[in-house]
Amino acid sequence: MEELDPSALGASRVLAVGAHPDDAEFYAGGTLARFADAGAHVALVVCTGGGRGGRGLADPVGVRAEEQARAAAHVPFHERANLGRSDGELAVDEPLRMALVYELRRVRPEIVVTHDPRLVFAPVRERFRLQHSDHRAAGQGLLDAVYPRAPSPNFYPEQLEEPGVEPWFPREVWLMDTAEPSACVDVAKTFERKLAALAAHASQNEGDALVRAARAIGPREEFVRLVLRRGPWPRP
């Protein structure tokens, strides 16, 4: 398996796209922290409000937004956006693709990190886990946005009237939350920050469940690395 060093890649902008608050932190938080430590601008887009997560919350979307803000400080995420879709109902539709195209064109990341849309189930020690449908939708929606939509001015041309929004095609896509990894990142140096970010998602960390799950996996994060274009890294 290829071992990746985020500090050696020279990426100046990285975008993480997760289905729910806490997904990016759980599957790639240590890697995203390493990109931030290397000087990259790290942005986060969350597709849903996470309203079906947690128990007994009067305002689950509001609670999870506050938790996300606290978690972001640990990674850190330099900017965040939430698309406001309903938890458990995310679909690969044109509104999702259009919103993700806008974020790609606005952030202009060299590397995009998102869910592996191929995952339906995966082995976990002596059992299997079933994948959340929102995770697959977020990953597929992002790939559909990366190509053919974001680089072509023929898709959503009205977006391009806004200053700073332009056609964009990232250099790489890294698929987290995968059963078929081809690359890994050692996150020992940023592992405690990842755990602190997960602990900040208190409504999802009952009984320290999120943190214990991350500790069980250990200070290593795995991805499918898709290199879309080669050559010199573009600069802002």
C-alpha positions, -999 to 999 in steps of 0.1 A, spaced: 0 0 0 13 35 -9 23 56 21 14 92 16 30 122 33 7 153 32 35 176 41 55 165 10 27 170 -16 27 208 -17 -11 212 -18 -22 247 -9 -60 240 -8 -78 209 4 -115 203 4 -132 176 25 -168 166 17 -187 145 43 -223 134 45 -227 143 82 -210 164 109 -182 142 123 -177 121 91 -146 139 78 -131 140 113 -136 103 119 -124 90 86 -97 116 77 -93 140 106 -57 132 112 -48 136 75 -67 169 72 -48 181 103 -15 171 86 -25 191 55 -33 221 77 1 218 95 18 218 61 2 252 54 -28 241 33 -61 259 35 -84 231 46 -122 236 39 -151 214 50 -184 209 33 -210 188 51 -240 177 30 -266 172 58 -275 188 91 -272 155 109 -307 158 123 -312 121 128 -280 116 148 -281 116 186 -310 109 210 -334 132 228 -321 165 213 -346 193 211 -328 208 182 -304 182 168 -294 202 137 -285 232 159 -267 211 184 -246 194 157 -238 227 141 -224 240 174 -204 208 179 -190 210 144 -178 245 151 -160 233 182 -145 203 164 -133 225 136 -109 244 159 -90 212 166 -82 201 130 -84 231 121 -108 237 93 -103 272 79 -138 274 65 -170 254 67 -202 251 48 -233 229 53 -256 222 24 -286 217 47 -299 185 32 -320 162 54 -302 135 72 -310 100 59 -325 114 27 -295 125 7 -299 116 -29 -276 120 -59 -297 146 -76 -290 178 -96 -293 202 -66 -266 182 -47 -243 182 -78 -249 219 -84 -241 228 -47 -209 207 -48 -198 222 -81 -202 256 -66 -180 246 -36 -153 231 -59 -153 263 -81 -152 285 -50 -126 267 -29 -105 255 -59 -89 226 -41 -60 206 -54 -71 176 -33 -106 166 -25 -114 141 2 -148 123 3 -166 90 9 -160 60 -14 -194 57 -31 -188 20 -40 -190 9 -3 -222 -10 6 -208 -32 34 -174 -38 49 -158 -63 73 -151 -51 108 -132 -77 128 -156 -106 132 -187 -89 117 -198 -67 89 -210 -31 89 -235 -17 65 -227 16 49 -250 46 54 -268 56 22 -259 92 28 -222 84 26 -226 68 -8 -247 97 -21 -222 123 -9 -193 104 -25 -211 99 -58 -224 134 -59 -189 148 -54 -174 126 -81 -202 137 -105 -194 173 -96 -157 169 -101 -163 156 -137 -178 166 -160 -195 195 -142 -171 217 -123 -145 222 -151 -170 230 -178 -185 265 -182 -215 248 -198 -227 236 -164 -243 261 -141 -228 291 -160 -246 315 -136 -222 305 -109 -193 319 -129 -208 354 -127 -197 355 -90 -162 369 -84 -137 342 -75 -159 314 -88 -144 297 -118 -142 264 -136 -121 240 -117 -107 204 -119 -88 191 -89 -55 173 -91 -65 144 -69 -95 128 -52 -89 108 -20 -118 84 -11 -120 78 26 -144 54 43 -134 26 20 -131 -11 20 -105 -12 -8 -77 13 2 -47 18 -20 -29 44 2 -25 53 38 -14 82 60 4 80 93 -14 104 116 4 97 148 15 133 151 -21 146 148 -40 117 163 -48 135 196 -62 164 177 -84 140 158 -96 125 190 -103 160 205 -123 169 174 -144 137 177 -150 143 214 -163 177 205 -192 159 187 -206 151 221 -241 141 210 -224 113 189 -198 104 214 -221 90 242 -200 66 263 -169 79 244 -181 57 215 -166 78 187 -132 82 204 -130 45 213 -138 36 177 -110 58 165 -86 45 190 -94 9 179 -85 18 143 -53 36 155 -32 64 141 -35 54 105 -60 65 78 -67 48 46 -79 60 12 -83 52 -25 -60 78 -42 -73 89 -75 -47 110 -94 -66 129 -120 -38 150 -135 -1 153 -131 24 181 -136 32 211 -114 9 219 -85 -12 250 -93 -10 279 -70 -36 305 -60 
